[in-house]
Amino acid sequence: MFTQTRLDNALAAIGAAPSVDLFDQLKHLYNEPSRFYHSQTHVEECLKALDTHRDLAKKANEIEVAIWFHDAIYNSLKSDNEEQSAALAVTTLSSLGVAPNCVAAIEAMILATKSHIAHDPDTELLLDIDLAILGQPSAVFHAYDESIRKEYSWVPEVQYRHARESILKNFLERSRIYQTDRFYELYEVQARRNLSGQIDKLSEN
């Protein structure tokens, strides 16, 4: 799934030349030892979800390239990871000859993963794919949540609980977590159950 061939095909579909260096670079980034969730496995799961729901996409290849780049830069000590990932995508894709309007669309999708608010159907699909983990069975969700804690192991427990509770409440308080009807039907109920349970756990003591 996370292969040179798949990346080459996605790049070719948006008018870019294949790049061995790019694949090696992304593979290295997503396998940094500090990553417990925002890793190669996360990208693979996102690509798998795109394959399953590709019929919802208007420009599936742009979404796919955005998936490859969306967490390329990830440092839990920083607050501009999405901006840095988007900048890497812009610089790289422009150098590979991708049309400016396509580069801009991919950049906008990556930036939207910060607020998780979309204004077009393809971005809605990308964000729903990125958040699909929230609506998985409780054991899978809790494994994800533990992985996030490991990425923020440097944060003191009380501070982490407060910050994490605030983030999860932000999703729970939305009128709907998932923006496409299909993901809403598949995951909304379980996501709210998972979030509510974890918020209760974080607020204990």
C-alpha positions in Angstrom: 0.0 0.0 0.0 2.7 2.5 1.0 4.9 1.8 -2.1 7.0 3.6 -4.6 4.7 2.4 -7.4 1.5 3.7 -5.7 3.1 7.1 -5.1 4.4 7.2 -8.7 1.0 6.4 -10.0 -0.6 9.2 -7.9 2.0 11.7 -9.0 1.7 10.7 -12.7 -2.1 11.2 -12.5 -1.7 14.8 -11.5 1.0 15.5 -14.1 4.1 15.1 -12.0 7.2 13.1 -12.8 8.0 10.1 -10.6 10.6 10.7 -7.8 12.5 8.0 -6.1 13.9 10.6 -3.7 10.4 11.7 -2.7 9.3 8.3 -1.8 12.4 7.7 0.3 12.0 11.1 2.0 8.3 10.4 2.9 9.1 6.9 4.1 11.9 8.3 6.4 9.6 11.0 7.8 6.7 8.8 8.5 8.9 6.3 10.2 10.6 8.7 12.6 10.9 7.0 16.1 8.8 9.8 17.8 5.8 8.8 15.8 3.3 6.3 17.3 0.2 7.3 15.4 1.1 9.8 12.7 3.1 7.2 11.0 3.4 5.2 7.8 0.6 3.0 9.2 -1.8 6.0 9.4 -1.0 6.9 5.8 -1.7 3.3 4.7 -5.0 3.3 6.5 -6.0 6.6 4.9 -5.1 5.2 1.4 -7.1 2.1 2.1 -10.1 4.2 3.1 -9.8 6.3 0.0 -9.8 3.1 -2.1 -13.0 2.0 -0.4 -14.8 5.3 -0.8 -13.2 6.5 -4.1 -16.6 6.9 -5.7 -17.2 9.9 -3.5 -14.2 11.8 -4.8 -14.3 14.3 -7.7 -10.6 14.4 -8.0 -9.4 11.3 -6.2 -5.8 11.7 -7.3 -5.5 15.1 -5.7 -6.9 13.6 -2.5 -4.4 10.7 -2.6 -1.4 13.0 -3.0 -2.7 15.1 -0.1 -2.9 12.0 2.0 0.8 11.2 1.2 1.8 14.6 2.4 -0.7 15.6 5.1 1.4 14.5 8.1 4.8 14.5 6.5 6.0 17.0 9.0 5.0 16.1 12.5 6.6 17.3 15.7 4.4 17.3 18.9 6.5 20.2 20.2 5.3 22.4 17.3 2.0 23.9 16.4 2.6 24.4 12.7 2.9 20.8 11.4 0.0 21.2 8.9 1.5 24.4 7.5 4.9 22.8 7.2 3.5 19.7 5.6 1.6 21.8 3.1 4.7 23.9 2.4 6.6 20.7 1.7 3.9 19.6 -0.7 3.9 22.9 -2.5 7.6 23.0 -3.0 7.9 19.4 -4.0 5.0 19.3 -6.4 5.8 22.6 -8.0 9.4 21.3 -8.7 7.9 18.2 -10.3 5.9 20.3 -12.7 2.4 20.0 -11.3 0.0 22.7 -12.4 -0.4 25.6 -10.0 -4.2 25.1 -9.5 -3.6 21.5 -8.6 -0.9 22.3 -6.2 -3.1 24.9 -4.6 -5.9 22.5 -4.2 -3.7 19.9 -2.5 -2.2 22.6 -0.3 -5.7 23.7 0.8 -6.7 20.2 1.7 -3.6 19.6 3.8 -4.1 22.9 5.7 -7.7 21.9 6.3 -6.5 19.0 8.4 -5.7 21.5 11.1 -9.2 22.9 11.7 -11.0 19.9 10.2 -13.4 22.2 8.5 -14.0 21.8 4.8 -15.6 24.0 2.1 -15.6 21.5 -0.8 -16.6 17.8 -1.3 -13.1 16.5 -1.8 -11.8 18.1 1.3 -14.8 16.8 3.2 -13.8 13.3 2.1 -10.2 13.8 3.0 -11.1 15.0 6.5 -13.5 12.2 7.1 -10.9 9.7 6.1 -8.4 11.3 8.5 -10.9 11.2 11.3 -12.2 7.7 10.6 -10.2 6.4 13.6 -12.6 8.2 16.0 -15.5 6.0 14.9 -13.7 2.6 15.1 -14.5 -0.1 17.7 -13.6 1.0 21.2 -10.5 -1.1 21.5 -9.1 0.4 18.2 -10.0 3.9 19.4 -8.3 3.4 22.7 -5.1 2.1 21.1 -5.1 5.2 18.9 -5.6 7.4 22.0 -2.7 5.7 23.8 -0.5 6.3 20.7 -1.3 10.0 20.8 -0.3 10.0 24.5 3.0 8.5 23.6 3.6 11.2 21.0 3.1 13.7 23.8 5.0 11.8 26.5 6.9 15.0 27.3 3.6 16.7 28.5 2.9 16.4 32.3 -0.2 14.2 33.0 -2.5 16.9 34.4 -1.7 19.3 31.5 -2.1 16.6 28.9 -5.5 15.5 30.3 -6.8 19.1 30.2 -5.6 19.7 26.7 -6.7 16.4 25.3 -10.2 16.8 26.9 -10.5 20.2 25.2 -9.6 18.7 21.8 -12.0 15.8 22.1 -14.8 18.1 23.4 -14.3 20.3 20.3 -15.2 17.4 18.1 -18.1 16.2 20.3 -19.7 19.6 20.3 -19.9 19.8 16.6 -23.3 19.2 15.0 -21.7 16.4 13.1 -18.2 15.0 13.2 -18.3 13.5 9.7 -19.1 15.8 6.8 -20.0 13.2 4.1 -23.2 11.4 4.6 -21.5 8.0 4.1 -19.0 8.5 6.9 -21.6 10.0 9.1 -23.8 6.9 8.7 -20.8 4.6 9.2 -19.0 6.2 12.1 -20.9 9.1 13.8 -22.6 7.1 16.6 -19.5 5.1 17.5 -17.3 8.2 17.4 -19.5 10.1 19.8 -19.6 7.1 22.1 -15.8 6.8 22.0 -15.3 10.5 22.6 -17.7 10.7 25.4 -16.1 7.8 27.2 -12.6 9.1 26.8 -13.7 12.6 28.0 -15.2 11.0 31.1 -12.0 9.1 31.7 -9.8 12.2 31.3 -11.9 14.2 33.7 -11.7 11.6 36.5 -9.8 12.9 39.6 
